[in-house]
Amino acid sequence: MNLLRQFFFLVVLPCCFVFAEQENCVKTLQDSFRGVDFYTGTGIKDVSGTYSLNDTAGIGVRFDDFKCIVSCSSDKSVRCGLSFHVPRRCFRYDTTFFAGNLRFSGALSRLKHPWFSSSSVMKSCSLLSPGIEPALPSFTSVKKPVSCALKCLSPSFSFFLPSFDIAVSEDGELYVSAFKRFNFQNLLRLSLSCTKASFRYGVQPSKSWFYKKRPFKTNAYSSGDFECGIAVLDVFKSFSAIGFSESPFDGLSGSGFWGRSENQISLNGFSFRFSIFKDFDRALILPGGKTMNIHSQYLINPKISFDSENAAFKLGILLEQEEKEQQNGKIKEEMVSYSLKLGSSFSIFRCKVAAEFSNNFCTDRTSVSEKANVRFSYKGNRLVSTTSLSALLQDSKRTYTVKETFQPAYGIISSIYIGGTRTYESGVYKNGTFFTGVTLTHMGSHLNWQGKINFKSTF
């Protein structure tokens, strides 16, 4: 908390006063006012006749160079944040200050979860955002610790001057990232990024004689990575990163390393995506104190597509191998899992049908799962409708889901959805759910309002 106060009073406030005093840097409130946003939401849950409500209300105010947001929920959680943008004419960098219950993504998320998440067959490789990406909380986001952040984007006329993000939280965690984007007449795009973060975490000793995790004291431990993104026209894209995490037992000298790379080649309706993730230390401990359970991932994903004026067809296959550890009682078992996914989509005029099938199994065949999804959508001038059906088969458990969504193009109702699930185990009905909801939206010149009502019942 002391570090957060020092950052705010020694860096943020003096800079704000300096920039605000410069001539023509700050517009009058009347000229710069852009609007007020209101949000209300109600969630109703019914579990075997027991009802619970979760209400959320919030307000946000927008000016040209200033934004603030406050929301609270019935569980007494409060989220707030503000941002102040310094025009580039006042400073060499395009600078924005953030404060509040901020959200972070980009490199910070990859430090905490360096492996690849579950991928769709139709996914394409993209150049991920560099930096730690500070952002104000949304009306319904999970409450985060209070933090301050500074985002500085370098001027376009400077070829070598990097951009950088810096943030500090009330827990004493510090995040710093420097990055630079290069664009060579749209023929070649290059992105370089370097991130260093200090996280506070620890594992307390267990009362049991058997430790699932080796305990270590709560302290500040370092993590960081270097990232490189390359795009050559629309033919080749690549995003690679190599990172480290400090060992709580051996310090920086005993740091564990990991690496990941995602690449895609596209040419004349054919694309081939291949990805690899590998950790170089089986005992690597990630920020937050979690042990790396996924040790390697290998993925290949060829796709073909045919396009005409009014129709399009896509077909793809994805093969993935994953080496991981799984806790089985008091013993950690190593296993290799395989995933096969088939996907296709066909669209003609305003209609589109997409289907995907996946099969996952481990080398010991103790865990086998299959999943199938079918989605039909229609995009009209006045209404967009989507119907989705899915079935999940895992060992002796079967789960079926159906969902219908309507999105009117006009009026106060922006979306309505309704659906349900049914679960069977060994052929016997186990439970089911029914869910529905509506979103209302009003967009005015200076006043916006959004309301949501959701209902879910388990029976």
VOKOL-116444 format. One record per residue: x, y, z of N, C-alpha, C, O in turn. Coordinates in steps of 0.1 Angstrom, whole numbers, plus 2048, in hexadecimal, padded with zeros to 3 digits. Example, Ala and Ser with C-alpha at 12.3 -4.5 7.8 and 13.67 -1.06 7.14 Angstrom:
BEGIN
8847C784E87B7D384E8847DF84E88E7DF855;8807EA8478897F584788180084F88680B850;
% end
This chain:
BEGIN
8087F480080080080080980D8008058167FA;81480C80781D81880882381B7FA8248267F6;8268107F282B8127E58218187DC8248207D3;8148147DD80981A7D58088297D88068307CF;80882C7E580783B7E88138437E381184E7DE;81F83D7E482A8447DF8298477D082C8517CB;82583C7C982383D7BA8198487B781B8507AD;80E8487BE8038527BB8078607BE8058697B6;80D8627CA8108707CE81C8767C781D8827C5;82686D7C48338727BF8338727AF83B8797A9;82A86A7A982A86979A81D86E79481D87878C;81286979880586B79280187A7947FE88178B;7FF87E7A17FA88B7A480389779E7FE8A0798;8108967A08188A179A8178A278B8168AD786;81689778581589777680789D7728078A5768;7FD8997797F089F7767EF8AE7777EA8B576F;7F58B37827F68C27847FE8C97797FA8D3774;8098C37768128C976B80B8C975E80B8D4757;8048BE75A7FD8BE74E7F18C774D7EE8CE743;7EA8C87597DE8CF7597E08DE7587D88E6753;7EC8E375D7F08F175D7F48F674F7F590274D;7F88ED7467FD8F17397F18F77317E68F2732;7F49017297EA9087227E39007187E98F8710;7D59017187CD8FA70E7CD8EA7107C98E3706;7D28E571B7D38D771C7C68D17217C38C571E;7BE8D87297B28D372E7A68DB7297A68E772A;79D8D47237918DB71E7888DE7297898D9734;77E8E77277748E973176B8DD73376A8D5729;7668DB73E75E8CF7417528CE73774E8C3733;74C8D97347408D972B7448D471D73D8CC717;7508D87187548D470A7598C670A7578BF700;75F8C17157658B471575B8A971A75E89D719;74F8AD71F7468A372474189A71973C89F70F;74188D71B73C88371173087B71572987670C;72E87972272287172572386B73372E86A739;71886573771685E74471185074070784F739;71784674671283874470C83375171383475C;70082D7506FA82775C6F98187596F781374E;6FA8107646F98017626F17FC76E6F47FF77A;6E87F376C6E17EC7766E07DD7726DD7DA766;6E27D477B6E17C67786DC7BE7846DF7C178F;6D47B47816CE7AB78B6D079D7876CB79977C;6D679578F6D778778D6CF77F7976D17817A3;6C77767936BE76E79B6C275F79A6C275A78E;6C57587A46C974A7A46BF7427AD6BC7467B8;6BB7377A76B272E7AE6B97207AF6BA71A7A5;6BD71C7BB6C370F7BD6BA7077C66B97097D2;6B26FE7C06A96F57C769F6FC7D069D6F97DB;69A7077CA69070F7D269671A7DB68E7227E1;6A371B7DB6A97267E36AE7317DA6B672F7D1;6A873D7DC6AB7487D36B67517D96B77537E5;6BE7577D06C87607D46C976B7C96C87687BD;6CB7787CD6CC7837C46D97897C56E078A7D0;6DE78E7B96EB7967B96E87A27B06E77A17A4;6E77AD7B66E47BA7AF6F17C27AE6FA7C27B6;6F27C97A26FE7D179F6F97DE7996F07DE791;6FE7E979E6FB7F77987087FE7977117FD79F;70980678C71580E78A71381A78270881C77B;71C82478271B83077A72983377573383177C;72A83876973783C76373684A75D72B84C757;74085275E74086075874B86074E75685C751;74986674275386773875587573374C87C72F;76287973476688572D770882723774876721;77588C71B77F88971178B883717791879711;79088972279D88472779B87F7357A587D73C;78F87C73978D87774778186D747777870741;78386274E77885875077885375E783852765;76C85076476B84A77175F84177175684376A;76083777975682D77A75582878975F82678F;74882678D74682079B73A81679A73081A794;73C80B79F7318017A07317F97AD73C7F87B3;7267F57B17257ED7BE71B7E17BC7127E37B4;71D7D77C37147CB7C270E7C87D07137CD7DA;7047BF7D06FE7BC7DD7067B47E67037B37F2;7117AE7E171B7A77EA7257B17F072F7AD7F5;7227BE7EF72A7C97F57377CB7EF7407D27F5;7397C67E37457C97DC7447D67D473A7D87CD;74E7DE7D474E7EB7CD75A7EC7C47657E97C8;7577F07B87617F27AD7618007A97578067A6;76D8067A876E8147A477B81679C78580E79E;77B82079478882378D78683078677B835783;79283678379284377B79E8437727A983D775;79D84A7677A984B75E7A985975979F860757;7B685E7577B886C7537C286B7477CD867749;7BE87073B7C687072F7CC87D72D7C688872E;7D987D72B7E18897287E388B7197E9882713;7DD8957137DF8977047EE8977007F689C708;7F08926F57FE8916F080589F6EE8118A06EE;7FC8A96EC8028B66EA8088BC6F780F8C56F7;8048B570280A8BA70F8168B271381E8B671C;8188A770D82389E7118288967058208936FC;83489270583A88B6F983387D6F78308796EC;82F87770382886A70381986D703814876709;8118636FD8038636FF80085C70C80184F70D;7FD8637177FE85D7257F085D72B7E8866729;7ED8527327E08507397E384A7477EB841748;7DD8517517DE84C75F7D28447627C784875E;7D383A76A7C883176F7CA83077E7D582F783;7BE82F7847BE82C7937B18267967A6829791;7B181C7A07A58157A47A78067A47B28017A5;79C7FF7A379C7F17A379E7ED7947957E878D;7AB7EE7907AE7ED7817AF7DE77D7B27D5785;7AD7DC7707AF7CF76A7BB7D07627BE7DA75C;7C27C47617CE7C37597CD7B77507C87AC754;7D37B87447D37AC73B7E07AC7347EA7B0739;7E07A77277EC7A77207F779E7267F4792729;8037A372780E79C72C80C79773A81178C73E;80579F74280379B7507FB78E7517FE78575A;7F178C7487E97807487F27747447F0769749;7FB77773A80376C73580E76874081275C73F;81277174881B76D75381476375D81B75A762;80776675F80075D7697FB7507637FB746769;7F87517567F474574E7FB7447417F5748737;80773F74180F73F73480B73572A80E73771E;80472B72E8007217247F472671C7EE73071F;7F171E7117E67227087D971D70E7D8712714;7CE72570D7C17207117BB7187067C07176FB;7AF71270A7A870A7007A57126F47A071D6F4;7A870C6E87A77136DB79C70E6D37997026D3;7967176CB78C7136C179370F6B479E7146B1;78C7076AC7927026A079370E69679D70F68E;78A71869778A72368E79272F69379273A68C;79972E69E7A17396A37AC73C69A7B2732694;7B07486997BC74D6917C675369A7C37586A4;7D37526967DE75869D7DD76769C7DA76C691;7DF76E6A77DF77D6A77EA7826AF7F077B6B8;7EE78E6AD7F97956B47F379A6C17EB7A46C1;7F67946CD7F07976D97F57A56DE8007AA6DA;7ED7AC6E67F07B96EB7FC7B96F47FD7B16FD;8067C16F18127C26FA80E7CB7068047D1707;8177CA7108157D271C80B7CB7268077C0723;8087D27317FF7CC73B7F17D173A7E87CC741;7EE7DA7307E07DE72D7D87E27397CE7DB73B;7DB7EC7407D27F174B7C57F67467C57FC73B;7BA7F374D7AD7F87497A47FA7557A67F3760;79A80375479180575F7887F87617867F1757;7837F676D77A7EB76F76D7ED7687697F8765;7677E27647597E375E74F7E376A7537E1775;7427E57667387E57707377D87787337D8783;73A7CD7717387C07777447B87787447AC77B;7507BE77675D7B677775F7B278675A7B878F;7687A778776C7A37957747AE79B77D7B4795;7727B07A87797BB7AF7887B77B078B7AC7B4;7907C17AC79F7C07AC7A57C97B779E7D27BB;7B17C67BC7B77CF7C57B97DD7BF7BA7DF7B3;7B97E77C87BB7F57C47CA7F67BE7D37F17C4;7CB7FD7B37D87FF7AC7D880C7A57CD8127A1;7E48117A17E681C7997EE81878D7F780F78E;7EC81E7817F381A7757F682676C7EE83076D;80082576580482F75B80782974E80F82074D;80082D74380282873680783372D80083D72B;81383172781983B71F81C83571182482C710;81583B7078178366F98218406F281F84C6F2;82B83A6EB8358436E582F8496D88268446D2;8348556D582F85C6C88338546BC83D84D6BB;82A8556B282C84D6A683885169E83D849696;83C85E69F84886269885585D69D86085F697;8558586A98618526AF8628446AC85A83C6B0;86D8406A586F8326A18738296AC86F81D6AD;87C82E6B58828256BF87C8286CD87E81F6D6;8758336D08708366DD86582C6E185B82B6DA;8678246EC85D81A6EF8518206F785282A6FD;8468186F783B81B70083D81370D84580970D;83681771883880F72482C81072D82581B72C;82980673581F80673F82680374C82F7FC74D;82080A75782580776481980876E81181076D;8197FF77780E7FE7818137F978E81D7F178F;80C7FD79980F7F87A68017F67AE7F87FE7AC;8007EB7B57F47E87BC7F57EA7CB8007EC7D0;7EA7EA7D27EA7EC7E17F17E17E87F57E37F3;7F37D57E17FA7CA7E78097CB7E68107C37EB;80D7D67E081C7D87DE8217D17D182D7D07D0;8187CD7C881D7C77BC8207D27B28197DC7B1;82B7CF7AA82F7D97A08307D37938367C8791;82B7D978882B7D477B8317DF77182D7EA772;83A7DB7698417E47608427DD7528467D2752;83E7E474883F7DE73A8437E973083E7F4731;84C7E67278517EE71D84E7E770F8527DB70E;8497EE7068467E76F98477F26ED8467FE6EF;8487EC6E18497F46D58437ED6CA8467E16C7;83B7F46C28367EF6B583C7F56A983E8026A9;83F7ED69F8457F269383C7EE6878367E3687;8397F767E8317F56728387F966683A805664;83D7F065E8447F365283B7F364583A7E963E;8337FE64482A8006398207F463781D7F062C;81C7EF6438127E46438177D763D8107CD63C;8247D76388297CA63382E7C163F82D7B563E;8347C86498397C16548357C86618387D4662;82F7C166A82C7C76778347BF6828347B3682;83A7C768B8427C169583F7C76A383D7D36A4;83E7BE6AD83B7C36BA8457BC6C48467B06C4;84B7C46CC8557C06D68507C46E484C7D06E5;8517BC6EE84C7BF6FB8557B87068587AD704;8577BF71185F7BA71C8577BE7298557CA72B;8547B473184C7B773D8537B17498587A6749;8537B87548587B476184E7B776C8487C276C;84B7AD7748407AF77E8457A978B84D79F78C;8417AF7968447AA7A48367A77AA82E7B07AD;83479A7AD8287957B382A7917C283578C7C5;8207937CA82178F7D88187837DB80C7847D8;81E7787DF81676C7E281F7637EB82B7657ED;8187597F081F74F7F88167437FB80A7447F8;81B73880081372C803815729812821727817;80A72A81A80B72782880C71882B807710824;81371483681470683980770083C7FE707842;8046F48387F86ED83A7F86E68488036E384D;7EC6E584E7EB6DF85B7ED6D085A7F06C9863;7EB6CB84E7EC6BC84B7FB6B984B8036C1847;7FF6AC84E80C6A884D8116A783F81D6A683C;8086A683580B6A58278096B28207FE6B7821;8136B781A8136C48138106C18048186BB7FD;8056C67FF8036C67F080B6D07E98106CE7DE;80E6DB7F08176E67EB8226E97F581F6EA801;82E6EA7F18396ED7FA8376FC7FE8377057F6;8366FE80B83370C81083F71580F84B71180F;83D72280D84772C80D84173A81183573B810;84974381684474F81C83E759811843758806;83576181683076B80D83A77680B83F77C814;83D7797FE8477837FB8457877EC83C7837E6;84D7917E884C7967DA85578D7D186178C7D4;8507877C785777E7BE8567847B084B7887AC;8607837A886178979B85D77F79085F773791;85678578685377E77985578776E85479376F;85778276285978B75685978374A85A77674A;85778A73E85878373285C78D72785C799728;86078771B86478F70F85B78970485A77D702;8547926FD84A78E6F384E7946E585379F6E5;84B78D6DB84E7916CD84278D6C483F7816C3;83D7976BD8327946B48367986A683B7A36A4;83379069B83779368E82B790685825786686;82879967B81E79767182379B6648277A7662;82479265A82879564C81C79564381778A640;8177A163F80B7A263880079A63F7FF79B64B;7F87926387EE78963E7F377B63C7EB77263D;7FF77963980576C63680A765642808759644;81176C64A81876565681676E66281877A662;81276766D81176E67A817765685816759684;81E76B68E82576469982576C6A58287786A5;8237666B182476C6BE82B7636C78267586CA;8377676CC83F75E6D58427656E28437726E2;84575E6EC8487646F985175A70184F74D700;85A75F70986275771286175E71F86476A720;85F75772A85D75E73786475674286874A740;86475C74E86A75675A86275976685A762766;86375177085D75377D86774F78886C744788;86975979187375779C86F74B7A586374A7A9;8787447A98767397B287573E7C187E7457C5;86B73B7C886A73F7D68747397DF87773E7EA;87B72E7DA8857277E389372B7DF89C72B7E7;89672D7D28A372F7CD8A573D7C88B07407C3;89B7467C889D7537C389D7547B489974B7AD;8A275F7AF8A37627A18AD75879A8AB75478E;8B77537A18C074A79B8BA73C7988BF735790;8AF73979F8A872D79D89B72E795892726796;89A73978E88D73C78788A73277C89372C776;87D72F77B87972677087572D76486F738765;87772775887472E74C86972674486871A745;86272D73B85872873285972F72585E73B724;85472971B85372F70D84772B706842720708;8427346FD8367316F58377386E883D7426E7;8317326DE8317386D08257336C98227276C9;81E73D6C381273A6BA8157406AD81874C6AB;8137386A281673C69580B73868B80472E68D;80A74068080073C67680474166880A74C666;80273865F80573B6517F873A6497F073064A;7F57446417E874563A7EB74862B7F3751628;7E57416227E77426147DC73D60C7D973160C;7D57456047CB7415FB7C07386017BD72D5FC;7BA73C60C7AF7356127B472961B7AC722621;7C172761C7C671D6257CF7236307D672D62D;7CD71F63C7D57246477D97186507D270E652;7E571A6567EB70F65F7F071666B7F971E66A;7EA7136767EE7196837F570E68C7F070368D;80171169180870869A80D70F6A681371A6A5;80C7096B280F70F6BE8177056C78156F96C6;81F70B6D08277036D982970B6E682C7176E6;8277046F182A7096FE8336FF7068306F3705;83D70470D8466FB71484B70272184F70D720;84B6FB72C85170073885F6F87398606ED736;8696FF73E8766FA73F87A6F674D8866F3750;8706F67568726F37648656ED76A85B6F476B;8666E076D8596D97728556DF77F8496DE782;85D6E578785A6EB7948576F979385770079E;8546FF78785270D78684571178D83B70B78C;84671C79583B72179D83772F79783F738795;82A73079382573B78C8217467968207437A2;81F75379281A75D79B80D7597A180475579A;80C75B7AE8017577B580374A7BD7FB7467C6;80F7437BB8137387C380F72B7BD8117207C3;80872B7B180471E7AA80F7187A381871E79C;81070A7A481A70379D81570178E80A6FE78C;81F70178581C6FF7778186F17758206E8776;80B6EE7728066E07708076DC7618076D075E;8076E67588086E374A8166E574581C6F0746;81D6DA74182B6DB73D82E6DD72F8386E372B;8256D97268276DB71881A6DA7108116D3714;8196E170580E6E16FC8136E26EE81C6EA6EA;80D6D96E58106DA6D78036DA6CF7FA6D16D2;8026E36C67F56E46BF7F76E76B08006EF6AC;7F06E06A77EF6E36997E16E56957D86DE69A;7DE6EE68C7D16F26887D06F767A7D1703677;7CE6ED6707CC6F16627BE6F56607B56EF665;7BB6FF6577AE7036537AD7066447B770B63E;7A270463E79F70963179271163078970E638;79271A62778572262678372561778C72760F;77672661377272960676873560775E73360E;76A73F60076274B60175C74F5F376474E5E9;7507535F374A7595E77427655EB74476A5F6;73B76B5E27357785E572A7775F07297805F8;72376C5F071876A5FA71975E60371175C60B;72475760272574B60A73474960E73D74E608;73674161974373E61E74373162573972D62B;74E72962374F71C62A75D71B63076771E629;75D71663C76A71464376A70664976070164E;7767006497776F264F7856F265578F6F664F;7866EC6617936EC6687946E067278A6DA675;7A06DC6757A36D267E7AE6D66887B76DD684;7AD6D26947B66D769F7BB6CA6A67B36C26AB;7C86C86A77CE6BE6AF7D76C46BA7DF6CC6B7;7D56BF6C67DD6C56D17E26BA6DB7DA6B06DE;7EE6BB6DF7F46B26E97F86BB6F57FE6C56F3;7F46B67017F76BD70D7FD6B47187F76AA71B;8096B871D80F6B072880C6B87358106C4736;8066B173F8036B874B8046AF7578056A3756;8026B57638026AE76F7F46B07757ED6BA774;7EF6A577C7E26A57827E369F7907E9694792;7DD6A67997DD6A17A77D36957A97C76977A6;7D868A7AD7D067E7B07D267A7BF7DB6737C2;7CA6807C87CC67D7D67D86857DB7D96917DA;7E267D7E07EE6837E57F96827DB8056867DD;7F667D7CF80067B7C57FD6837B87F26847B4;8086897B38066907A680A68679B81568179A;80168579180367C7868066847797FF68E777;81068077281268676580B67E75A80B67275A;8056867517FD67F7467FE68873980169473A;7FB68272E7FA6897227EC68871C7E767D71B;7E66937197D96947147D96987057E26A0701;7D06936FD7CF6966EF7C169C6EC7B76986F2;7C06A56E37B46AB6DF7B36AC6D07BC6B06C9;7A76A86CB7A46A86BD7976B06BB78D6AD6C1;7986BB6B378C6C36B178A6C56A27936C769A;77D6C469E7796C669076F6D16907666D1698;7706DA6877676E56867646EA67876D6E966F;7586EF6767556F466874A6FF66A7436FF674;74970766073F71166073B714652743714649;72E71765072971A64371F72664471672664C;72173063C71873C63C71473F62E71C73E624;70774362D7027476206F87526226EF75062A;6FA75D61C6F276961E6F276D62C6FC770632;6E776C6336E67706416E676564B6E5767657;6E87596476E874D6506F67476516FE748648;6F874265D70573B65F70372F6686FC730672;70972466570971866D718714670720714667;71A71267D72870E68272770268B71E701693;7306F96897306ED69173F6EA6957486EC68E;7406E46A174D6E06A674C6D46AF7436D36B7;7556CA6AD7556BE6B57636BC6BA76D6BF6B4;7646B86C77716B66CD7716A96D57676A56DB;77D6A36D577F6976DD78C6986E579769B6DF;78B6966F27976976FB79968A70278F684708;7A56857037A867970B7B667A7107BF68070A;7B967271B7C66717207CD66471D7C665B718;7DA66371F7E165771B7DC64B7237DC64071E;7D864D7307D36427377C463F7357BF63573B;7BE64772D7AF6457297A664673579A642734;7AB64C7407A264D74C79865874B78E659751;79B66274279366E74079167073279A67372A;78566E72D78167071F77567A71E76C678725;77668471576B68D7147696907057726916FD;75C6927027586966F474F6A16F57466A16FE;7506AA6EB7476B66EB7436B96DD74C6B96D4;7376BD6DB7326C16CE72A6CE6CF7216CF6D9;72C6D76C77256E46C671F6E76B87266E46AF;7136EB6B870D6EF6AB7066FD6AE6FF6FF6B8;7097066A57037146A66FE71969970571868F;6F271E69A6EB72368E6E87326916E273569B;6EC73B6886E974968A6E374F67D6E674B672;6DB7596806D47616756D67706786D2774683;6DB77766E6DD7866706D478D6676D778E65B;6C979266C6C079A6646C27A96666CB7AD66E;6BA7B165F6BB7BF6616B57C466F6BA7CE674;6AC7BD6746A57C06806A97B768C6A67BB697;6AE7AB6896B07A16946BB7986916BD794685;6C379569B6CE78B69A6CA7806A46C87836B0;6C977469F6C67696A86D075E6A76D675C69C;6D37576B26DD74D6B36D87416BB6D37436C6;6D87356B56D47296BC6E07206BD6E771D6B3;6E371C6CA6EF7136CC6EB7076D46E37086DD;6F06FC6CF6EE6EF6D66FC6E96D97056EA6D1;6FD6E36E470A6DC6E87076D06F06FD6CF6F8;7116C66EF7106BA6F771E6B76FC7286B76F4;71F6B470972C6B170F72B6A37157236A071E;73469A71173468C71574168A71C74C68A716;74168872974D68673174C67A73A74467B744;75367073775266373E74365F73E73E65D733;73D65D74A72F65974A72566574B71966374D;72A67174A72267D74C71F68373E727684736;71268773D70D68D73070669A7336FE69A73C;70A6A572D7046B272F7006B77217086B8718;6F36BC7206EE6C17146E96CF7176E36D2721;6ED6D870D6EA6E770F6E36EC7036E76E96F7;6D96F57046D36FC6F96D170A6FD6CE70D709;6D47136F46D37226F76CE7296EB6D37266DF;6C57326EC6C073B6E26C27496E66BE74E6F1;6C77516DC6CA75F6DF6C47686D46C67656C8;6BD7736D86B877C6CE6BE78A6D16BF78E6DC;6C27916C66C779E6C76C07A86BE6C47A96B2;6B67AF6C26AF7B86BA6B87C46B66C07C86BE;6B77C96AA6BF7D46A56BA7E16AA6C17EB6AB;6AD7E26AD6A77EF6B26A07EC6BF69C7E16C2;69E7F76C66967F76D269F7F66DF6AB7F56DE;6987F66EA6A07F66F76A57E96FA6AF7E8702;69F7DE6F56A47D06F86B07CD6EE6AE7CD6E2;6BC7CB6F46C77C86EC6CA7B96EA6D07B56E0;6C67B16F46C87A36F36BF79B6FC6BC7A0707;6BB7906F86B37867016B87786FF6BB7746F3;6BA7717096BF7637086B775A7116B275F71B;6B674E70D6AF7447156B57367126B9733706;6B672D71C6BC7207196BB7177256B571B72F;6C270C7246C270372F6CC6F772D6D16F6722;6CE6F07376D76E47376D16D973E6C86DA747;6D46CD73A6D06C07416DC6B77426E46B5738;6DE6B274E6EA6A97506E569B7556DD69A75D;6EC69174E6E96837526F667D756701680750;6F567375F70066C7646FD65D7646F365976B;70465575C70264775A6F36457556ED63B759;6EF64E74D6E164C7476D66517506CB65074C;6D965675C6CF65A7656CF6697666DA66F768;6C46707666C367E7676C86837746C567E77F;6D168D7746D86927806D26A07836CD6A278F;6D46AA77B6CF6B777D6CD6BF7706D16BA765;6C76CB7716C56D37666C56E276A6C36E5775;6C76EA7606C66F97636BE6FF7586BD6FB74D;6B870A75C6B17137536B67217556B7726760;6B972874A6BE73674B6B873F7406B673A735;6B674B7446B175573B6B676373F6BA76574B;6B576C7366BA77A7396B678372E6B4780723;6B67907326B379B7286BD7A672B6C07A9737;6C17AD7216C97B97226C27C571B6BE7C4710;6C17D07236BA7DC71E6C57E771D6CD7E8725;6C47EE7126CE7F870F6C88057096BF804701;6CC81070F6C881D7096D48257076DC828710;6D682A6FA6E28326F66DD8406F26D68416E8;6E18496FB6DD8576F86E985F6F46F485A6F3;6E786C6F16F28756EE6FD8766F97098776F6;6F88787057018797116FD87071C703870727;6F386771A6EE85F7256EC8517206E384F717;6F38477256F28397216ED83172D6F2834739;6E582772B6E181E7366E08107316DC80D726;6E48077396E37F97366DE7F17436E37F374E;6D57E87416CF7E074C6CF7D27486CC7CE73C;6D27C97516D27BB74F6CB7B475A6CC7B7765;6C37AA7566BC7A175F6BE79375B6BB78F74F;6C478B7646C777D7616C177476B6C0778777;6BC7687676B675F7706BC75176D6BC74D761;6BF7497776C473C7756BE7337806BF73778C;6B972877C6B371E7866B97117846BA70C778;6BC70A78F6C26FD78F6B86F37956B26F67A0;6B56E878E6AA6DF7936AF6D17916A76C8795;
% end
